[in-house]
Amino acid sequence: MANTGFTETIASCSKVAGNPGRTAARRGEDYGRIGEAYASAGDNDKAFANFAKSLELNPDDAYTCMQRANLYQQIGGTDMAITDCNKAVKLEPRGMSGVVALGVLGKLYNNRGKFDLVIAYLNIAIDAAPDIMKSNLYRDRGTGWANKGDSDRAQADHAKAIEYEMKGK
């Protein structure tokens, strides 16, 4: 873990996470940020341990659920990623973590060949997402349509993805 940014984040969050004067929810958030730093540094065991501690202290932290889901997805833990994404969506259905979780669910179900679920989750995500996120969501839904065999809808979504991409430039 040579990157000093990760080391500094871990050190500063560790210092405050151990402070008994902070609420359990705040300490949970601190452990979640530590887990995120370890995940970015590639230390998955420490990342998972800190995510677990975070959610033990603050079980309603949708952001930490989403971060852990991302890590599960990266290592092939699809079932666990789906569980954490569903929890993030339940906790924050129209918030940023929930929207990101819906997008991840779309990708996970696309990989499993469940294209109706891909489209359903991404419909909700597109409706709730800020414009800056819509390009990727439309592209992913277009892939779902293409995999389902509906080239017209796939092309329409890919065109919409390009439209949103151009808006952001």
N, C-alpha and C positions, 0 to 999 in steps of 0.2 A: 504494500500500500504506500507507494512512493509519493503520490499526489498530496501535497500539503493542504489543499482545499478540503479533501476528505478528512484528513487528520485533524484539522482545525474544527471542522463541523462536529466530528465525533467528540473531541475534547470539550468544546463549549457546551454541547447538548448533554454530555455525560455529567458535567459539573452541575447543571441546573436540574437534571432529571433526578439526581440523588437528593435534592433539597426537599426535606419533608414539609416545609412550609408551603410548597406549591400544591395545588389541587391534584387529585389523581388524574383528572382529565388532561391537565397541562403537562404533568410528568409523562403521561401516555403519549402525548404529541411529541415530546422530546425524544422518547425512545423510538417513535416512528421515524423521526428525522435521522436518528442514529442508524436505524435499519436501512433507510434510504441511502445514506452515505456508504455503508458497508456494501450494499447491493451495487452501487455505482463503482465501487472499488473491486468488485468481483469476489468478495468474501460472503458467499451465500449463507454459510452456516451462521455467521454472526448476524447477518441481515435477518434471517428467519427468527433467530433468538430474540432480537430486539423488536421485531414486528409482533411476536407473541407477547412480549412484556408490555408493549404499547397497547395491544388490544385487551390484555388482562386488566390494565388500569383504565382504559377508555374504550369499552367495546363498541361504542357508537361512532368511532372515528372512520368515516367513509374513505378519507384520503389514505389512511394506512391500509385499509382493506384493498384499495385499488393498487397501492404500491406492492403489497404482497402478491396480489393477483398477477401483476406484471412479472414479478420474479418467478412465480410458478409457471407462467406461460413460457418464459425464456428457457426454463429447464425441462419443459415437457410435462409438467404437472397439470394437464388440462382440466381434470376433474376438480382439483383444488382451486385452480384459477376461476373456473365457473362458479364455484361456491362463493369465493371472495367477491367476484364481480356482482353476483346476485345480491350479496349483503350490501355492497356499496350502493347499488341501485335502490334497494329498499330504504337505506338510511338517507340517501340524498337523490331522490328520483329526478329532479330537474336541476340539480347543482352540478358543478364541474366534475366532481369525482363520479357521480352517477352517469353523466353523459359519456365520460371516458370509458367507464365500465361497460356501457351499452355498446360502444364501438369495439371494445375488446371481445365482448360476447359474440358480436357479429363475426369477427375473425375466427374465433374458436369454433363456432358452429359451422362456418364455411369449411374449415379443415375437416370437420366431421361429416360433411355432406348434407347437413340439415339446412337447406337453403331457405325454406319457409321461415325458420327461426332467424336466420341471417337478416332477411328482409324485414321481419317484424321488429327486431331489436334496433336495426338501423333506421327504420321509420321513426321510432320514438326518439332516437338520438338526434336525427336531423331536425326534428321539430323543436327540440330543446336546446340544441347547440348554438353557440354564438357563431357568427359568419366565419370567423377565422378557422373554425374546426370543420366546416361543412365540406370543403373540398375533399378531404380524406374520407369522410363519411359517405359522400356520394360515390366516390371511386370504389369504396368497399361494397356498397350496396349494388353498384353496377356489376361488380365481379360476381356477387351473389345471383343477380339476374342472369348473367351470362352462363354461370354454372348450372342454373336451372333451365337454360335453353331459351330464354326470352331475350333475343338479341336487340329487339327494338327498345325495350326498357333499359337494357344494359348500355346501349349507345346514348340514350337520353340522359342517364345518370352520369356517364363519363363526360358528356358535354357539359352538364351542370357542374361537375367537379372542375373542369377547365375554367368555366365561367367564374366560379368562386376563387380559383387560384389566381386568375387575372385581376380580380377585385383587390386581392391582397398585395399586389405589386405596385 
